[in-house]
Amino acid sequence: MEKAVVIGIAGGTGSGKTTLARKIQEIFSEQSVLICQDYYYKSFDTLSFEQRKKLNFDHPDSFDNDLMIEQIKALKALKPIQRPVYSFIDYKRLSETILEEPKPVIILEGILIFQDPQLLELMDIKVFVDTDSDIRFARRLTRDIHERGRGIDSVVEQYLSTVKPMHEAFIEPSKKYADIIVPNGGLNEVASSMIIEKIKSIIQAHQ
């Protein structure tokens, strides 16, 4: 292959987009690499921990899209990258990086990946995972408490003050760019099977 296939999977927090992305990665195993937009949060090192905690992490400006675009372009051209590592406990980017080798399939997952025209141009398939807001909130609450060491009050306050408004302002409208909309989250077997077959056909066409 002269270049990799890029599958963009967007959707709101807790929508199931990561579940769908991992399912695709399992199917293609050695052929795919998963890149999450969360890796590319900007690092506000000059701010204190308390100041960083209050940042709006659901606004497009919170991501280092320039670096992300540069690295997706490299992977698509079958070149390795050193991707950043972000700590959700310290709210900043770590000094270490992780080597990602190029693969025929790049799975790009994130809440706001459809917001940047340059990122959209790199995607061969654009998928939006659409899930009821109550289910998304419940999943986010569980994840942030168990995986990110957050308290209930902190999660609820953040959801109401930034997550929900940003979803309505930026994420939901970006659904119009999707080639495929997956209802009921990443466990939709019919939709995921269709996406997997489409990826196979694109890979075959590129060979």
C-alpha positions as CSV (number, residue, x, y, z in Angstrom):
1,M,0.0,0.0,0.0
2,E,1.2,3.5,-0.8
3,K,-0.8,5.0,2.1
4,A,-2.9,4.0,5.1
5,V,-6.7,4.1,5.4
6,V,-8.0,6.5,8.0
7,I,-11.2,5.7,9.9
8,G,-12.5,8.7,11.9
9,I,-14.9,7.8,14.8
10,A,-16.5,10.7,16.6
11,G,-19.3,11.1,19.1
12,G,-20.0,12.6,22.5
13,T,-18.4,11.6,25.8
14,G,-19.5,8.1,26.8
15,S,-21.1,7.4,23.4
16,G,-19.3,4.2,22.8
17,K,-16.9,5.4,20.2
18,T,-13.9,3.9,22.0
19,T,-15.8,0.5,22.2
20,L,-16.4,0.6,18.4
21,A,-12.8,1.7,17.7
22,R,-11.4,-1.2,19.8
23,K,-13.7,-3.6,18.1
24,I,-12.4,-2.5,14.7
25,Q,-8.8,-2.7,16.0
26,E,-9.4,-6.3,17.2
27,I,-10.8,-7.4,13.8
28,F,-7.8,-6.0,11.9
29,S,-5.3,-6.7,14.8
30,E,-1.8,-6.4,13.3
31,Q,-3.1,-4.2,10.4
32,S,-4.3,-1.3,12.5
33,V,-3.2,1.4,14.9
34,L,-5.6,3.3,17.3
35,I,-4.9,7.0,17.8
36,C,-7.1,8.9,20.3
37,Q,-7.7,12.6,20.2
38,D,-7.2,12.6,24.0
39,Y,-3.5,12.0,23.5
40,Y,-3.3,15.5,22.0
41,Y,-4.7,17.7,24.8
42,K,-2.6,20.8,25.1
43,S,-0.3,21.0,28.1
44,F,-0.7,24.2,30.1
45,D,2.4,23.7,32.2
46,T,2.6,27.3,33.3
47,L,-0.8,26.9,35.1
48,S,-1.2,25.5,38.6
49,F,-2.9,22.1,39.2
50,E,-6.0,23.9,40.5
51,Q,-6.1,26.2,37.4
52,R,-5.7,23.3,35.0
53,K,-8.6,21.4,36.7
54,K,-10.9,24.3,35.7
55,L,-10.0,24.4,32.0
56,N,-12.7,23.6,29.4
57,F,-11.4,20.3,28.0
58,D,-14.4,19.9,25.7
59,H,-13.7,23.0,23.5
60,P,-11.9,22.6,20.2
61,D,-9.1,24.9,21.4
62,S,-8.1,22.5,24.1
63,F,-6.5,20.2,21.6
64,D,-3.1,20.4,19.8
65,N,-4.6,19.8,16.4
66,D,-1.5,21.0,14.5
67,L,0.6,18.1,16.1
68,M,-2.3,15.7,15.6
69,I,-2.6,16.5,11.9
70,E,1.1,16.3,11.4
71,Q,1.3,12.9,13.0
72,I,-1.8,11.5,11.2
73,K,-0.3,12.7,7.9
74,A,2.9,10.8,8.8
75,L,1.1,7.6,9.7
76,K,-1.0,7.8,6.5
77,A,2.3,8.1,4.5
78,L,3.4,4.9,6.4
79,K,6.0,6.7,8.6
80,P,6.3,6.1,12.4
81,I,5.5,8.8,15.0
82,Q,6.3,9.5,18.6
83,R,2.9,10.3,19.9
84,P,2.3,12.3,23.1
85,V,1.1,10.9,26.4
86,Y,-1.5,12.9,28.5
87,S,-2.2,12.4,32.2
88,F,-5.9,12.9,33.2
89,I,-4.8,12.8,36.8
90,D,-2.4,15.7,36.6
91,Y,-4.2,17.4,33.7
92,K,-1.0,17.8,31.6
93,R,1.1,16.2,28.9
94,L,3.9,14.0,30.2
95,S,7.5,14.2,29.0
96,E,7.5,10.7,27.6
97,T,6.2,9.7,24.2
98,I,5.2,6.4,22.7
99,L,6.4,5.0,19.3
100,E,3.5,4.2,17.0
101,E,4.5,2.2,13.9
102,P,2.5,2.8,10.6
103,K,-0.2,0.2,9.8
104,P,-2.6,-0.1,6.8
105,V,-5.5,1.0,8.9
106,I,-5.5,4.1,11.2
107,I,-8.4,4.3,13.6
108,L,-8.8,8.0,14.7
109,E,-11.1,8.4,17.7
110,G,-12.2,11.5,19.5
111,I,-15.1,13.9,20.5
112,L,-14.0,16.7,18.2
113,I,-12.1,15.1,15.3
114,F,-14.8,16.3,12.8
115,Q,-14.3,20.0,13.9
116,D,-11.0,20.5,11.9
117,P,-11.3,20.6,8.1
118,Q,-7.7,19.4,7.7
119,L,-8.4,16.3,9.9
120,L,-11.6,15.7,7.9
121,E,-9.7,15.7,4.7
122,L,-7.4,12.9,6.0
123,M,-10.3,10.5,6.8
124,D,-11.5,7.9,4.3
125,I,-14.5,6.9,6.4
126,K,-16.2,9.2,8.9
127,V,-18.3,7.5,11.6
128,F,-20.4,9.3,14.3
129,V,-21.5,7.2,17.3
130,D,-24.9,8.6,18.5
131,T,-26.1,7.7,22.0
132,D,-28.7,9.0,24.4
133,S,-27.4,11.7,26.7
134,D,-28.4,10.0,29.9
135,I,-26.5,6.9,29.0
136,R,-23.5,9.0,28.0
137,F,-23.5,10.8,31.3
138,A,-23.8,7.6,33.3
139,R,-20.8,6.1,31.4
140,R,-18.7,9.2,31.9
141,L,-19.5,9.3,35.6
142,T,-18.4,5.7,36.0
143,R,-15.3,6.1,33.9
144,D,-14.1,9.3,35.6
145,I,-14.5,8.0,39.1
146,H,-12.9,4.6,38.5
147,E,-10.3,5.3,35.9
148,R,-9.4,9.0,36.5
149,G,-9.7,9.3,40.3
150,R,-12.4,12.0,40.2
151,G,-15.1,12.7,42.7
152,I,-18.9,12.6,42.0
153,D,-19.4,16.3,42.6
154,S,-16.4,17.2,40.4
155,V,-17.7,15.1,37.5
156,V,-21.3,16.4,37.7
157,E,-20.1,20.0,37.9
158,Q,-17.9,19.6,34.9
159,Y,-20.6,17.9,32.9
160,L,-23.1,20.6,33.5
161,S,-20.8,23.6,33.1
162,T,-18.7,22.5,30.1
163,V,-19.3,19.0,28.8
164,K,-23.0,19.3,28.0
165,P,-22.8,22.9,26.5
166,M,-19.8,22.0,24.4
167,H,-21.6,18.8,23.1
168,E,-24.5,20.9,22.0
169,A,-22.3,23.6,20.5
170,F,-19.7,21.6,18.7
171,I,-20.0,17.8,18.8
172,E,-23.7,17.3,17.9
173,P,-23.5,19.7,14.9
174,S,-20.4,17.9,13.6
175,K,-22.6,14.8,13.0
176,K,-23.4,16.3,9.6
177,Y,-19.9,15.4,8.4
178,A,-20.4,11.7,9.1
179,D,-20.6,9.1,6.3
180,I,-22.1,6.7,8.7
181,I,-24.1,7.4,11.9
182,V,-24.2,4.5,14.4
183,P,-27.2,4.6,16.8
184,N,-27.2,3.1,20.3
185,G,-23.5,3.3,20.7
186,G,-20.5,1.1,19.9
187,L,-22.4,-2.2,20.6
188,N,-24.5,-1.9,17.5
189,E,-23.5,-5.2,15.8
190,V,-25.2,-4.5,12.5
191,A,-23.5,-1.1,12.0
192,S,-20.1,-2.3,13.2
193,S,-20.3,-5.2,10.7
194,M,-21.1,-2.8,7.8
195,I,-18.2,-0.5,8.8
196,I,-15.7,-3.5,9.0
197,E,-16.8,-4.7,5.5
198,K,-16.4,-1.2,4.1
199,I,-12.9,-1.0,5.6
200,K,-12.0,-4.3,4.0
201,S,-13.1,-3.1,0.6
202,I,-11.1,0.1,0.9
203,I,-8.0,-1.8,1.8
204,Q,-8.4,-4.2,-1.1
205,A,-8.9,-1.2,-3.5
206,H,-5.6,0.4,-2.2
207,Q,-3.6,-2.8,-2.6
